[in-house]
Amino acid sequence: MSDPRGACAMLGAVETRSVSPVFVGRAGELTALTEALSRATAGEPQALLVAGEAGVGKTRLVEEFLDAACDAGAVVALGGCVELGADGLPFAPFSAALRALRRRLPEELTAAADGHEGELARLLPELGEPGGPDAGDEDATARLFELTVRLLERLAADRTLVLVLEDLHWADTSTRHLLTYLLRTLRRGRLVVVATYRADDIHRRHPLRPLLAELDRMRTIRRIELSRFTRTEVHRQLTGILAAEPAPGLVDDIFDRSDGNAFFVEELVASHSCGVGPHSLSDSLRDLLLVRVEALPEDAQRVARIVAEGGSTVEHGLLAAVAGLAEDDLIEALRAAVGANLLLAVPDGDGYRFRHSLVREAVSDDLLPGERSRLNRRYAEALEADPGLVRPEERATRLATYWYHAHDPAKALPAVLEASVATRKRHAYAEQLRLLERAMELWDEAPAEVRAGLRPLDYAESYPPCGCDPETTPLRQLDLLAEAAVAARFCGDRERALKIGRTALRLLDGEDEHDPLRAAWFWTEQACLQSNLGRGDGWTEISRAQELVKGLPPSAVHAVVLAGAAGWGMLRNPGPDALAAAERAVEYARLVKAEATELNARLTLGTIMVAAGDRESGLAEMHAVRERTTALGQFHEAARAHVNLTSALESLGRSTEAVELADAGLELARTRGLVESAGWIRGNKAESLHSLGRWDEARTEAELLLSSITSTKPRGSAHLRLAQIAVARGETATALRHLDEARAVYGTRDPVPQYTLPLAGTAVAAAAAEGRLADVRARLAEAAEAGFPPGTHRYGWPLVLAAVTAEADSRGLPAAEEGRAEALAVLRRCVRALAAPAPVWAAHATQVTEELARAEGRETSARWAEVVEAWTPLDRPHPLARARHRLADVLLAEGGRREEAADLLRQAHAAAVALGARPLREDAELLAARARIPLADAPAAGAPEPDPEADVFGLTPREQDVLGLVAAGRTNRQIAEELFISPKTASVHVSNILAKLGVSGRGEAAALAHRLRLLDTPR
């Protein structure tokens, strides 16, 4: 045989007919595309979706746009989603587009991929053998996506790049996920992304529908909807096709029959040229589309049927092998099909496709069932005989699909399993899951001897071979379920993973042979999934797994179970049991030489050690794991080490170190594409920045976290951080909104202290800001009842401080007296339960003690001076400023140290202004005004002396009287009776007071009046 590329190239020049040489209509749509090109050229990335029914003209519009882009000097890369039977090839449009870029920009693409060729080879095999980090972690897909986006950004840094992805309605799950990631994270580069899809195919359950809904929420993406042609536009189209003015009757007939669909217009013209009048056609769309096929010679019709069943595109060599025609006969048949504008040679000159997929679908639907099975078998046999007929990355998936549609389970089952491994190696876990589910469907249909000859191709993570020799031990259905469960988890379908695990456990319960290791592995998987889905804490499942491995010899599964138990305890109760489980997990992992599990368990062990008080040893263990995992290239675990280390450092008050290490972790995550890990690290960094008083930076990190694609828990921490900043800045409504978002993220079925305690503390602070003392006490009581496990002092102390400050501020309020003794007793129990293992927590303890004294009227300047002294060296500007303000207030109350008080007040005010802490700033300003202390270093020359009787809120004497009664808990009617005014007048006074104080309710007004001593005689 001659070179097939030569044949395709020759046929590519065959003249076609019935396509209009004139581009009709679409002026507005083309303008939108070209304007996007201009904006991208200016450095603003653009994304557009082009939607329309089949045949309406999406491809023609894109072709016109690409011509304009090329004329403007842009580099164009086109990739189409491939339909193969009912299947899609993973990442097909991106692979095709990258391949086009490599042909056009070979040196530039090589430079842009430098250092990541192995990972990117999963999309573009021409870069070499797939390599990089192993596929055994949930960050693998996100890492590939991040590297792909970065590759495109680098290529588009100094040139305009147009990336077109066609036929998204056929896109595989991995392609949809990659496109979503690209559109959500693309921030720079001269890049235009255009994606097309059939709008009429997107039914309610179509997998593209959720993606479109998500993209609609992104304001950076524009959707272009193509409507059908008007009669005038159909007239112009016919004029172009016929190269002459069409008869008015023909225009009317074709417009009525086509309903303005551009492709149907062309087919009707073609049928007319074949001698078939418009009125002699049936109303069947399929009949219309088959007219052009039935007018071809028999060999050309046969070739068309073969191509229709082969997929979106069929390579010349594969077509020749399946058709079985002599080379000259095949070329003549192809020439006829291309000349009739039925088939097209693909741009790279290596195969053929139908000019429009509607015709391919019509031809395929016209095949008899037996004919379809026979063609798929011939495709499979040809591909088995010569695997080089298709691209290597497509071979396994296409072979599996052909055998499956040939209805031959004996051949299909092994092929499907091989394809599942190939897709896993490309990080296409959704497609791996689909193939594994297909294998389970074929399992009972395949002959027993075929199943007996199958061998495990892979083991899911630590799924146990149970000492069996993979060379001689047959594959079991449980092995398939294990692989499917992990694939479902990796592709984000945790619900499906949970169902698969339940199926496996039912099988294990029903088997005659007891298999505790396999059962323990599945129970451990179920524990993680239950927690991730918010269905529970997973302890029941972990306990079942521990019971199953108890007394068994050490194994990799045993180590994983123990590591899971230790990890559960690390988050929920890092006490002696969790410590013992972590130590045993390390021991068992070492015995079976499972270093990855050992390092995971050592990291958990170090974290628990820090929480238990063995701080330096725990940190040393965690640093050792970080260094070892980095050296081994286990970057997912190395990133987890950064997550745990930054959290541990923050728990010790070493926030500056935590920020520095977080930056190193974010760089690791960026270079390795560890998107999920980056979310956890960024959340920890935001927490430490907040502690250091770098609130604007903390807010920026939290907002970045919310805009990124990451798992739910880090998003919850971002909302929590924004709520904490909002409370401190007096933006209570904003704080409450973020608190609600955080609660929704964390759920209620798995109360992890590192989530529940800071939620409670922030809720207490927000309630105190609004004067809702009852809510403050309720949240405190709930937290005290749940307890403070070891290591949770970092969350407990801020909660207790917020609650005791609210009690102290409300001292003297009649409405606060009921329940005060019980609340103070609860506070004292909390203080006794909380450790203070670092200076920052000792400072919290000192301040809480003095706030308790203030709540009971026992505060002294000497003890407040101790609080200030405790905070001064700790790089915590906000609590230090609050302590200085409190000390200044007490000094002024005691009298005799006015200058010292003035200096403290100025320092507190300056810190509040720098932080943007409005409540603290206002408190300082009000205290300064009442004490006649200028907050500037010296009063301005000639400035009037403050009036000692003036009220800083502008309250009239009558309003001050009313405020006193409000603070005493009087109703409007009681106020009216006491002041000899009408209830309506009392109501007006109360409304004016609330407005002047800037509060929303009577309780908040009373609390503010007591806190700022507005009812005291001015000093």
BELFENJO-V115984 format. One record per backbone hydrogen bond with DSSP energy under -0.5 kcal/mol. NH is the residue of the N-H (numbers start at 1). CO is the residue of the C=O. E is the energy in kcal/mol with one decimal. If there is no record, write none. Layout:
# BELFENJO-V115984
nh->(NH;NH)
co->(CO;CO)
e->(E;E)
This chain:
# BELFENJO-V115984
nh->(6;7;8;9;10;11;12;13;14;24;30;31;32;33;34;35;36;37;38;39;40;41;42;43;44;45;46;47;48;49;50;51;51;52;56;61;62;63;64;65;66;67;68;69;70;71;72;73;74;75;77;79;81;84;84;85;87;89;92;95;96;97;98;99;100;101;102;103;104;105;109;110;111;112;113;114;116;120;121;122;123;124;127;128;131;137;140;143;144;145;146;147;148;149;150;151;152;153;154;155;156;157;161;162;163;163;164;164;165;166;166;168;170;171;176;177;178;179;180;181;182;183;184;185;186;190;191;192;193;194;194;195;196;197;199;199;201;202;203;206;209;211;212;213;214;215;216;217;217;218;219;221;222;224;225;226;226;227;229;234;235;236;237;238;239;240;241;242;243;244;251;252;253;254;255;256;257;258;259;261;262;263;265;266;267;268;269;270;271;272;273;274;275;276;277;280;281;281;288;289;290;291;291;292;294;295;296;301;302;303;304;305;306;307;308;309;310;310;311;312;314;316;319;320;321;322;323;324;330;331;332;333;334;335;336;337;338;339;340;341;342;343;344;346;349;352;353;355;359;360;361;362;363;364;365;366;367;372;373;374;375;376;377;378;379;380;381;382;383;384;385;386;389;390;394;395;396;398;399;400;401;402;403;404;405;406;407;408;411;412;413;414;415;416;417;418;419;420;421;422;423;424;425;426;426;427;428;429;432;433;434;435;436;437;438;439;440;441;442;443;444;446;450;451;452;453;454;454;456;461;463;468;470;472;473;474;475;479;480;481;482;483;484;485;486;487;488;489;490;491;492;493;494;497;498;499;500;501;502;503;504;505;506;507;508;509;510;511;511;514;519;520;521;522;523;524;525;526;527;528;529;530;531;532;533;534;535;536;542;543;544;545;546;547;548;549;550;552;559;560;561;562;563;564;565;566;567;568;569;570;571;572;573;575;579;580;581;582;583;584;585;586;587;588;589;590;591;592;593;594;595;598;599;600;601;602;603;604;605;606;607;608;609;610;611;612;613;613;614;615;618;619;620;621;622;623;624;625;626;627;628;629;630;631;632;633;633;634;635;638;639;640;641;642;643;644;645;646;647;648;649;650;651;652;652;653;654;655;658;659;660;661;662;663;664;665;666;667;668;669;670;671;672;673;673;674;675;678;679;680;681;682;683;684;685;686;687;688;689;690;691;692;693;694;695;698;699;700;701;702;703;704;705;706;707;708;708;710;715;716;717;718;719;720;721;722;723;724;725;726;727;728;729;730;731;732;735;736;737;738;739;740;741;742;743;744;745;746;747;752;754;755;756;757;758;759;760;761;762;763;764;765;766;767;768;769;770;771;772;773;776;777;778;779;780;781;782;783;784;785;786;787;789;792;794;795;796;797;799;800;801;802;803;804;805;806;807;808;809;810;811;813;814;814;816;817;817;818;820;823;824;825;826;827;828;829;830;831;832;833;834;834;841;842;843;844;845;846;847;848;849;850;851;852;853;854;855;856;856;857;858;864;865;866;867;868;869;870;871;872;873;874;875;880;881;882;883;884;885;886;887;888;889;890;891;892;893;894;895;901;902;903;904;905;906;907;908;909;910;911;912;913;914;915;916;917;918;921;922;923;924;925;926;927;928;929;930;931;932;933;934;943;948;950;952;954;960;961;962;963;964;965;966;967;968;969;970;975;976;977;978;979;980;981;986;987;988;989;990;991;992;993;994;995;996;997;998;999;1005;1006;1007;1008;1009;1010;1011;1012;1013;1014;1015;1016)
co->(3;3;4;5;6;7;8;10;11;22;26;27;28;29;30;31;32;33;34;35;36;37;38;40;39;43;191;220;193;222;195;49;224;197;53;57;58;59;60;61;62;63;64;65;66;67;68;70;69;160;162;164;166;82;87;83;84;82;89;91;92;93;94;95;96;97;98;99;100;101;105;106;107;108;109;111;113;116;117;119;120;120;124;125;118;135;137;139;140;141;142;143;144;145;146;147;148;149;150;151;152;154;190;75;161;192;77;162;194;79;164;196;167;168;172;173;174;175;176;177;178;179;180;181;182;156;189;161;46;163;192;48;165;50;52;197;198;199;201;203;206;207;208;209;210;211;212;213;214;215;217;218;47;49;223;51;224;225;260;230;231;232;233;234;235;236;237;238;239;239;247;248;249;250;251;252;253;254;255;258;260;55;261;262;263;264;265;266;267;268;269;270;272;271;275;277;277;278;284;285;286;287;288;288;290;291;293;297;298;299;300;301;302;303;304;305;306;307;307;83;352;350;315;316;317;318;319;320;326;327;328;329;330;331;332;333;334;335;336;338;337;337;353;351;346;314;344;342;356;356;357;358;359;360;361;362;364;368;369;370;371;372;373;374;375;376;377;378;379;380;381;382;386;387;391;391;392;394;395;396;397;398;399;400;401;402;404;403;408;408;409;410;411;412;413;414;415;416;417;418;419;420;421;422;423;424;423;427;428;429;430;431;432;433;434;435;436;437;438;439;440;442;447;447;448;449;450;451;473;459;460;465;468;469;469;472;454;476;476;477;478;479;480;481;482;483;484;485;486;487;489;488;492;493;494;495;496;497;498;499;500;501;502;503;504;505;506;507;508;512;515;516;517;518;519;520;521;522;523;524;525;526;527;528;529;531;530;530;538;539;540;541;542;543;544;545;546;549;555;556;557;558;559;560;561;562;563;564;565;566;567;568;569;573;575;576;577;578;579;580;581;582;583;584;585;586;587;588;590;589;593;594;595;596;597;598;599;600;601;602;603;604;605;606;607;608;609;610;609;613;614;615;616;617;618;619;620;621;622;623;624;625;626;627;628;629;630;629;633;634;635;636;637;638;639;640;641;642;643;644;645;646;647;648;649;650;649;653;654;655;656;657;658;659;660;661;662;663;664;665;666;667;668;669;670;669;673;674;675;676;677;678;679;680;681;682;683;684;685;686;687;688;690;689;693;694;695;696;697;698;699;700;701;702;703;704;705;708;711;712;713;714;715;716;717;718;719;720;721;722;723;724;725;727;726;730;731;732;733;734;735;736;737;738;739;740;741;742;743;750;571;752;752;753;753;755;756;757;758;759;760;761;762;763;764;765;766;768;767;771;772;773;774;775;776;777;778;779;780;781;782;783;787;789;791;792;792;793;795;796;797;798;799;800;801;802;803;804;805;806;808;810;812;967;813;813;814;814;817;819;820;821;822;823;824;825;826;827;828;829;830;831;838;838;839;840;841;842;843;844;845;846;847;848;849;850;851;852;853;854;853;860;861;862;863;864;865;866;867;868;869;871;872;876;877;878;879;880;881;882;883;884;885;886;887;888;889;890;891;897;898;899;900;901;902;903;904;905;906;907;908;909;910;911;912;912;916;917;918;919;920;921;922;923;924;925;926;927;929;928;932;940;946;947;950;951;956;957;958;959;960;961;962;963;964;966;965;971;972;973;974;975;976;976;982;983;984;985;986;987;988;989;990;991;992;993;994;994;1001;1002;1003;1004;1005;1006;1007;1008;1010;1009;1009;1013)
e->(-0.8;-1.2;-2.4;-2.6;-2.3;-2.4;-1.8;-1.1;-1.7;-0.6;-2.6;-2.2;-2.0;-1.8;-2.5;-2.6;-1.8;-1.9;-1.9;-2.3;-2.4;-2.2;-1.3;-1.9;-2.2;-0.7;-2.6;-0.6;-2.8;-2.8;-3.2;-0.6;-3.1;-1.2;-1.9;-2.0;-2.3;-2.6;-2.2;-2.2;-2.8;-2.1;-1.9;-2.6;-2.7;-2.2;-1.4;-1.6;-2.6;-2.9;-2.7;-2.7;-2.5;-0.6;-3.8;-0.5;-2.6;-0.7;-1.7;-2.9;-2.4;-2.3;-2.8;-2.2;-2.0;-2.2;-2.3;-1.8;-2.0;-3.8;-2.6;-1.8;-2.2;-2.3;-1.9;-1.0;-2.6;-2.6;-1.7;-1.6;-1.7;-2.5;-2.4;-2.1;-1.4;-1.2;-1.6;-2.9;-2.1;-2.5;-2.7;-2.2;-1.9;-2.5;-2.3;-2.2;-2.2;-2.4;-2.3;-2.2;-2.0;-1.1;-3.1;-3.1;-0.6;-3.3;-2.7;-0.6;-2.9;-2.5;-0.5;-3.2;-2.1;-1.8;-2.2;-2.5;-2.4;-2.6;-2.3;-2.4;-2.6;-2.6;-2.0;-2.0;-1.6;-3.0;-1.6;-2.7;-2.5;-2.9;-0.5;-2.2;-2.2;-1.8;-1.6;-0.7;-0.8;-1.0;-1.9;-1.7;-1.6;-0.6;-2.4;-2.2;-2.2;-2.8;-2.1;-0.8;-0.8;-1.4;-0.7;-1.5;-2.2;-3.9;-0.6;-3.0;-0.5;-0.5;-3.1;-2.3;-2.4;-1.9;-2.3;-2.8;-2.2;-2.0;-2.3;-3.0;-1.3;-0.8;-2.2;-2.4;-2.6;-2.8;-2.6;-2.5;-2.5;-2.7;-1.8;-1.6;-0.6;-2.7;-2.1;-1.7;-2.3;-2.6;-2.2;-2.4;-2.6;-2.1;-2.3;-1.2;-1.4;-2.5;-0.7;-1.3;-0.6;-0.9;-1.7;-2.4;-2.0;-0.8;-0.8;-0.5;-2.9;-1.0;-2.0;-2.3;-2.4;-2.4;-2.3;-2.2;-2.0;-2.7;-2.3;-1.3;-0.8;-0.8;-0.6;-1.5;-2.6;-1.6;-2.5;-2.7;-2.1;-2.1;-3.0;-1.9;-2.8;-2.5;-2.3;-2.4;-2.7;-2.8;-2.1;-2.1;-3.1;-2.6;-1.7;-1.7;-2.5;-1.3;-3.0;-2.1;-2.3;-2.5;-2.2;-2.6;-1.0;-1.4;-2.7;-1.9;-2.7;-2.7;-2.6;-1.2;-1.3;-2.5;-2.2;-2.2;-2.2;-2.2;-2.3;-2.2;-2.3;-2.5;-2.9;-2.3;-2.2;-2.4;-2.2;-1.8;-1.8;-1.2;-1.5;-1.2;-0.6;-2.6;-2.7;-2.3;-2.1;-2.7;-2.4;-2.1;-2.4;-0.9;-1.4;-1.4;-1.0;-3.0;-2.4;-0.5;-1.4;-3.0;-2.1;-2.2;-2.3;-2.0;-1.5;-1.9;-2.4;-1.9;-2.1;-0.7;-0.6;-2.1;-2.5;-1.3;-2.1;-2.7;-2.1;-2.3;-2.6;-2.5;-1.8;-2.2;-2.1;-1.8;-1.9;-1.1;-0.6;-2.1;-0.6;-2.0;-2.6;-1.0;-0.5;-1.2;-0.6;-0.6;-3.5;-2.2;-0.7;-1.6;-2.8;-0.5;-1.6;-0.6;-1.3;-2.1;-2.3;-2.2;-2.7;-2.5;-2.0;-2.6;-2.6;-2.0;-2.8;-2.0;-1.2;-2.1;-1.4;-1.9;-2.4;-2.0;-2.5;-2.3;-2.0;-2.2;-2.3;-2.4;-2.1;-2.1;-2.4;-2.2;-1.5;-0.8;-0.6;-0.5;-2.1;-2.9;-2.4;-2.1;-2.4;-2.3;-2.1;-2.5;-2.0;-1.8;-2.2;-2.8;-1.9;-2.6;-2.4;-1.2;-2.7;-0.9;-2.2;-2.8;-1.9;-2.1;-2.5;-2.3;-1.9;-1.6;-1.0;-2.2;-2.1;-2.1;-2.8;-2.4;-2.6;-2.4;-2.2;-2.6;-2.6;-2.2;-2.3;-2.6;-1.4;-1.8;-2.1;-3.2;-2.2;-2.7;-2.4;-2.3;-2.3;-2.4;-2.3;-2.2;-2.1;-3.0;-2.4;-2.1;-2.0;-1.9;-0.9;-2.9;-1.0;-2.4;-2.9;-1.9;-2.6;-2.6;-2.1;-1.9;-2.8;-2.7;-2.0;-2.3;-2.5;-2.0;-2.0;-2.2;-0.6;-1.2;-2.1;-1.8;-2.0;-2.6;-2.4;-2.2;-2.1;-2.6;-2.2;-2.0;-2.3;-2.4;-2.3;-2.9;-1.7;-2.1;-2.1;-0.6;-0.8;-2.3;-1.7;-2.1;-2.4;-1.8;-2.0;-1.6;-2.1;-2.7;-2.7;-2.3;-1.8;-2.6;-2.8;-1.9;-2.0;-0.9;-0.6;-1.7;-2.6;-1.2;-1.9;-2.3;-2.1;-2.6;-2.4;-2.2;-1.7;-2.4;-2.8;-1.9;-2.1;-2.8;-2.5;-2.7;-1.9;-0.7;-0.7;-2.3;-1.6;-2.3;-1.5;-1.5;-2.5;-2.8;-2.0;-2.0;-2.5;-2.4;-1.6;-2.1;-2.7;-2.1;-2.0;-2.0;-1.3;-2.5;-1.4;-2.3;-2.8;-2.2;-2.4;-2.4;-2.6;-2.4;-2.2;-2.0;-1.6;-0.8;-0.7;-0.8;-1.0;-2.0;-1.9;-1.9;-2.1;-2.3;-2.5;-2.3;-2.2;-2.3;-2.3;-2.3;-2.4;-2.0;-1.4;-1.6;-3.2;-1.0;-2.2;-2.7;-1.9;-2.3;-2.4;-2.2;-1.9;-2.6;-2.6;-2.2;-1.9;-2.6;-2.4;-1.8;-0.5;-2.3;-2.6;-2.1;-0.5;-1.6;-2.4;-2.8;-2.4;-2.4;-2.4;-2.1;-2.5;-2.5;-2.6;-2.0;-1.1;-1.4;-2.9;-1.4;-1.8;-2.5;-2.2;-2.7;-2.1;-2.5;-2.2;-2.2;-2.7;-2.3;-2.0;-1.8;-0.5;-2.0;-0.5;-1.3;-2.2;-2.5;-1.2;-2.6;-2.8;-2.3;-2.1;-2.8;-2.1;-1.6;-1.9;-2.5;-2.7;-1.4;-1.2;-2.2;-0.5;-0.8;-1.4;-0.7;-1.1;-0.6;-2.0;-2.2;-2.7;-2.0;-2.3;-2.3;-2.1;-2.0;-2.2;-2.3;-2.0;-1.4;-1.1;-0.6;-1.0;-2.1;-2.3;-1.5;-2.5;-2.3;-2.4;-2.9;-2.2;-1.8;-2.6;-2.3;-1.7;-2.3;-2.5;-1.0;-0.6;-1.5;-3.7;-1.9;-2.2;-1.3;-1.6;-2.3;-2.5;-2.2;-1.8;-2.1;-0.6;-2.0;-0.5;-1.9;-2.3;-2.2;-2.2;-2.5;-2.4;-2.3;-2.7;-2.6;-2.2;-2.1;-2.8;-2.3;-1.9;-2.6;-2.3;-2.2;-2.7;-2.4;-2.3;-2.6;-2.4;-2.2;-2.5;-2.5;-2.6;-2.2;-2.3;-2.6;-2.3;-2.3;-1.6;-2.1;-1.5;-2.5;-3.0;-2.3;-2.5;-2.6;-2.8;-2.4;-2.4;-2.4;-2.5;-2.3;-0.8;-3.3;-0.5;-2.2;-0.6;-1.4;-0.5;-1.7;-2.4;-1.9;-2.3;-2.7;-1.9;-1.6;-2.6;-2.7;-1.0;-1.8;-2.5;-2.5;-2.4;-2.2;-2.2;-2.4;-0.8;-2.2;-2.3;-2.5;-2.1;-2.5;-2.4;-2.3;-2.4;-2.4;-2.5;-2.1;-2.6;-2.6;-1.0;-2.0;-2.0;-2.6;-2.5;-2.4;-2.3;-2.2;-2.7;-2.5;-0.9;-2.5;-0.7;-1.2)
